[in-house]
Amino acid sequence: MPKGKEFWSRDFATRFGHTKLVDEKDKYLFAAEPPRYRFNAIGTGTMGLEHLRVTMFEGRATIHGVYDPEPLSIANAESAFAAYTDEPLKIYDSLEAACNDPDVDGLIICTPNFTHIDVVRTAAKSGKHILLEKPVATTIADAHEIAQIAEKHPGIFQVGLQYRYKAIYTEAIHEALVRKTLGDIKVISMTEHRMAFLDKIGQWNKFSRLSGGTLVEKCCHYFDLINLFAQSKPARVFASGSMAVNFKEFEHEKGKSDILDNAMVVIEYESGVRASFGLAMFVPMFYEEIVLCGDIGRLRASENMDFLPGAALKSQLEIFGGETYPSRVTTPCYPVAIEESGHSGATFFEHVHFVDSIDAGKSDGPTPMDAFWSVVVGLAAEESVATGAVVEIERLLAEAGLQDANL
Ligand SMILES: NC(=O)c1ccc[n+]([C@@H]2O[C@H](COP(=O)([O-])OP(=O)(O)OC[C@H]3O[C@@H](n4cnc5c(N)ncnc54)[C@H](O)[C@@H]3O)[C@@H](O)[C@H]2O)c1
């Protein structure tokens, strides 16, 4: 909201349609700030469409055009865009054209994981601001190359680890890392229980070689959060997992699906912090939880969507301070329209952060190196599942040629 302007609510305006009740000439409270930046979306499948809608909803930038080789994805982008404006949406016929349009300030890259490295190599040459979806890459060497490209990049280079902006994690970060309510964090545990991976264009997410594997594709979000709360580098990873339920019969021109649908991962950090992560992807809900145990307190935060009609709590955050300080239970949340715009509002605040960073000319993360470490833990866990052995991170980095990389 611009300074000095009366508060108005996107939630109120969007859900009740009040902005449509008055003509442009009568708009004061509902007058939209003209967009300052123009972004192109590269890839307009599920996540590209979410970025398109959230860019338009957030309002300080607009979508200028899109590039996607799949006609259905282009058609979906055109109809999603038409819900916001009568302006034309530019459709590019090549990645190079989409990346180098002088009318455009930023590129939002939402293509399948295995394509990120090549798309980034082309996109970065433009010097434009970049928002790159997670996981940044499917191999350690590619994730490192992307971090190096990002370091030299003249524009903002933000990565899509937007779970940091979910209300429960924003609050947990504030309590644990800013207020230090828990003291020194020693033990971290995280859980994700959810339904199966969704259908995708070309079904790339059913194949480890294209996605990096389940523990990279989806779980990089959780490994990023665990790494953040550990405030240390991972030293070794042990994991056990299997394909117990989903896609066992899945056959495709790309072959048979080979992805995990459950896993237990243990991470030991250089500092001695220990963490665990448990995954089950065959339950009829979306549930995630983090528990942080410090030397003077414990925090548990969870988010739940169970599709049931009763009034279940969607989010909860508890802090227990024992006899040291007051304990409390809260329900962190954002206004409904923001939460409904995608990923419980996390994508909206990811865009707020992206535009704020462009305005400021600098970004305070999540950084491409944060993304690198989330991929490292995910790939270490995938290898541990495959071999049954503990994976030393030092050895994994050396095998990727990074023994002298000063990480
Ligand atoms: N941040 C999150 O929470 C979140 C959620 C979902 C997906 N993602 C990530 O977003 C990315 C896209 O996932 P999705 O779910 O939208 O997949 P999707 O299959 O629904 O869409 C991918 C789109 O990219 C297009 N595409 C493929 N190769 C391309 C290329 N070289 N150039 C341009 N377009 C190309 C495809 O045609 C398709 O339309 C993945 O990296 C995924 O991990 C992130």
The ligand as a MOL file (V3000), in Angstrom:
LIG
                    3D

  0  0  0     0  0            999 V3000
M  V30 BEGIN CTAB
M  V30 COUNTS 44 48 0 0 0
M  V30 BEGIN ATOM
M  V30 1 N 7.1380 -23.3220 -5.3730 0
M  V30 2 C 6.2630 -24.3110 -5.3380 0
M  V30 3 O 5.6700 -24.5860 -4.3170 0
M  V30 4 C 6.0210 -25.1040 -6.5840 0
M  V30 5 C 4.8050 -25.7760 -6.7740 0
M  V30 6 C 4.6360 -26.4820 -7.9630 0
M  V30 7 C 5.6550 -26.5320 -8.8960 0
M  V30 8 N 6.8160 -25.8740 -8.6490 0 CHG=1
M  V30 9 C 7.9230 -25.9250 -9.6170 0
M  V30 10 O 7.5510 -25.1790 -10.7670 0
M  V30 11 C 8.1420 -25.7740 -11.9100 0
M  V30 12 C 7.0420 -26.1180 -12.9140 0
M  V30 13 O 6.1700 -27.0360 -12.3090 0
M  V30 14 P 4.6450 -27.1620 -12.7760 0
M  V30 15 O 3.9640 -27.8510 -11.6600 0
M  V30 16 O 4.1290 -25.8570 -13.2230 0 CHG=-1
M  V30 17 O 4.8240 -28.1550 -14.0150 0
M  V30 18 P 3.8480 -28.2680 -15.2860 0
M  V30 19 O 4.2040 -29.5250 -15.9730 0
M  V30 20 O 2.4400 -28.0710 -14.8360 0
M  V30 21 O 4.2470 -27.0080 -16.1810 0
M  V30 22 C 5.5140 -26.8690 -16.7780 0
M  V30 23 C 5.3320 -26.0590 -18.0440 0
M  V30 24 O 6.6150 -25.7700 -18.5750 0
M  V30 25 C 6.5290 -25.9570 -20.0100 0
M  V30 26 N 7.8880 -26.1840 -20.5050 0
M  V30 27 C 8.5970 -27.3290 -20.5760 0
M  V30 28 N 9.8310 -27.0990 -21.0540 0
M  V30 29 C 9.8910 -25.7510 -21.3120 0
M  V30 30 C 10.9140 -24.8930 -21.8150 0
M  V30 31 N 12.1330 -25.3550 -22.1160 0
M  V30 32 N 10.6290 -23.5860 -21.9480 0
M  V30 33 C 9.4140 -23.0950 -21.6320 0
M  V30 34 N 8.4150 -23.8630 -21.1380 0
M  V30 35 C 8.6580 -25.1810 -20.9820 0
M  V30 36 C 5.5960 -27.1200 -20.1730 0
M  V30 37 O 5.0560 -27.1750 -21.4760 0
M  V30 38 C 4.5400 -26.8100 -19.1140 0
M  V30 39 O 3.5160 -25.9830 -19.6250 0
M  V30 40 C 8.9220 -26.9860 -11.4210 0
M  V30 41 O 10.2490 -26.6390 -11.2110 0
M  V30 42 C 8.2620 -27.3110 -10.1110 0
M  V30 43 O 9.0740 -27.9980 -9.2020 0
M  V30 44 C 7.0080 -25.1510 -7.5370 0
M  V30 END ATOM
M  V30 BEGIN BOND
M  V30 1 1 1 2
M  V30 2 2 2 3
M  V30 3 1 2 4
M  V30 4 1 4 5
M  V30 5 2 4 44
M  V30 6 2 5 6
M  V30 7 1 6 7
M  V30 8 2 7 8
M  V30 9 1 8 9
M  V30 10 1 8 44
M  V30 11 1 9 10
M  V30 12 1 9 42
M  V30 13 1 10 11
M  V30 14 1 11 12
M  V30 15 1 11 40
M  V30 16 1 12 13
M  V30 17 1 13 14
M  V30 18 2 14 15
M  V30 19 1 14 16
M  V30 20 1 14 17
M  V30 21 1 17 18
M  V30 22 2 18 19
M  V30 23 1 18 20
M  V30 24 1 18 21
M  V30 25 1 21 22
M  V30 26 1 22 23
M  V30 27 1 23 24
M  V30 28 1 23 38
M  V30 29 1 24 25
M  V30 30 1 25 26
M  V30 31 1 25 36
M  V30 32 1 26 27
M  V30 33 1 26 35
M  V30 34 2 27 28
M  V30 35 1 28 29
M  V30 36 1 29 30
M  V30 37 2 29 35
M  V30 38 1 30 31
M  V30 39 2 30 32
M  V30 40 1 32 33
M  V30 41 2 33 34
M  V30 42 1 34 35
M  V30 43 1 36 37
M  V30 44 1 36 38
M  V30 45 1 38 39
M  V30 46 1 40 41
M  V30 47 1 40 42
M  V30 48 1 42 43
M  V30 END BOND
M  V30 END CTAB
M  END
